[in-house]
Amino acid sequence: MLSLPATMGLTEAKAVMSPLAGAISREPAGALNIDAAGLQEFDSAALAVLLECRRLAEKSGRSLRLHNAPPRLSQLARLYGVAELLGLAPAQDVAATA
């Protein structure tokens, strides 16, 4: 399972994506699992990185599974309309627990 760093904003996005892309190519077959538990400070650039990870996974016939996503990441993904692409909870599920 790949892990995201604590900080992922516009400044860090390129530096984060480069090693992630390499790691994705070395991951065994099957779903690409990414752990977002460590993610603490982020902006919409984190969504761009995750969408690129999804694209790379799909390019090799795999799916993306995002684990331990912070609630704020789910909210941001819904705001940008990409929550379903990242496998994050639908708006009604998150709203019910907020």
GITA-V145737 format. One record per residue. N is the residue number from 1. RES is the residue in three letters. SS is DSSP state (2 for helix, 1 for strand, 0 for the rest). OMEGA is omega as a letter, one per 30 degrees, with the letter a starting at -180 (none if undefined). Layout:
n=N res=RES ss=SS omega=OMEGA
n=N res=RES ss=SS omega=OMEGA
This chain:
n=1 res=MET ss=0 omega=l
n=2 res=LEU ss=1 omega=a
n=3 res=SER ss=1 omega=l
n=4 res=LEU ss=0 omega=l
n=5 res=PRO ss=0 omega=a
n=6 res=ALA ss=0 omega=a
n=7 res=THR ss=1 omega=l
n=8 res=MET ss=1 omega=l
n=9 res=GLY ss=0 omega=a
n=10 res=LEU ss=2 omega=a
n=11 res=THR ss=2 omega=a
n=12 res=GLU ss=2 omega=a
n=13 res=ALA ss=2 omega=a
n=14 res=LYS ss=2 omega=l
n=15 res=ALA ss=2 omega=l
n=16 res=VAL ss=2 omega=a
n=17 res=MET ss=2 omega=a
n=18 res=SER ss=2 omega=l
n=19 res=PRO ss=2 omega=l
n=20 res=LEU ss=2 omega=a
n=21 res=ALA ss=2 omega=l
n=22 res=GLY ss=2 omega=l
n=23 res=ALA ss=2 omega=l
n=24 res=ILE ss=2 omega=a
n=25 res=SER ss=2 omega=a
n=26 res=ARG ss=2 omega=a
n=27 res=GLU ss=0 omega=l
n=28 res=PRO ss=0 omega=l
n=29 res=ALA ss=0 omega=a
n=30 res=GLY ss=0 omega=a
n=31 res=ALA ss=0 omega=l
n=32 res=LEU ss=1 omega=a
n=33 res=ASN ss=1 omega=l
n=34 res=ILE ss=1 omega=l
n=35 res=ASP ss=1 omega=a
n=36 res=ALA ss=0 omega=a
n=37 res=ALA ss=0 omega=a
n=38 res=GLY ss=0 omega=a
n=39 res=LEU ss=0 omega=a
n=40 res=GLN ss=0 omega=l
n=41 res=GLU ss=1 omega=a
n=42 res=PHE ss=1 omega=l
n=43 res=ASP ss=0 omega=a
n=44 res=SER ss=2 omega=l
n=45 res=ALA ss=2 omega=l
n=46 res=ALA ss=2 omega=l
n=47 res=LEU ss=2 omega=l
n=48 res=ALA ss=2 omega=l
n=49 res=VAL ss=2 omega=a
n=50 res=LEU ss=2 omega=l
n=51 res=LEU ss=2 omega=l
n=52 res=GLU ss=2 omega=l
n=53 res=CYS ss=2 omega=l
n=54 res=ARG ss=2 omega=l
n=55 res=ARG ss=2 omega=l
n=56 res=LEU ss=2 omega=l
n=57 res=ALA ss=2 omega=a
n=58 res=GLU ss=2 omega=l
n=59 res=LYS ss=2 omega=l
n=60 res=SER ss=0 omega=l
n=61 res=GLY ss=0 omega=a
n=62 res=ARG ss=0 omega=l
n=63 res=SER ss=0 omega=l
n=64 res=LEU ss=1 omega=l
n=65 res=ARG ss=1 omega=l
n=66 res=LEU ss=1 omega=a
n=67 res=HIS ss=1 omega=l
n=68 res=ASN ss=0 omega=l
n=69 res=ALA ss=0 omega=l
n=70 res=PRO ss=0 omega=a
n=71 res=PRO ss=2 omega=a
n=72 res=ARG ss=2 omega=l
n=73 res=LEU ss=2 omega=l
n=74 res=SER ss=2 omega=l
n=75 res=GLN ss=2 omega=l
n=76 res=LEU ss=2 omega=l
n=77 res=ALA ss=2 omega=l
n=78 res=ARG ss=2 omega=l
n=79 res=LEU ss=2 omega=a
n=80 res=TYR ss=0 omega=l
n=81 res=GLY ss=0 omega=a
n=82 res=VAL ss=0 omega=a
n=83 res=ALA ss=0 omega=a
n=84 res=GLU ss=0 omega=l
n=85 res=LEU ss=0 omega=a
n=86 res=LEU ss=0 omega=l
n=87 res=GLY ss=0 omega=l
n=88 res=LEU ss=0 omega=a
n=89 res=ALA ss=0 omega=l
n=90 res=PRO ss=0 omega=a
n=91 res=ALA ss=2 omega=a
n=92 res=GLN ss=2 omega=l
n=93 res=ASP ss=2 omega=a
n=94 res=VAL ss=2 omega=a
n=95 res=ALA ss=2 omega=a
n=96 res=ALA ss=2 omega=a
n=97 res=THR ss=2 omega=a
n=98 res=ALA ss=0 omega=none
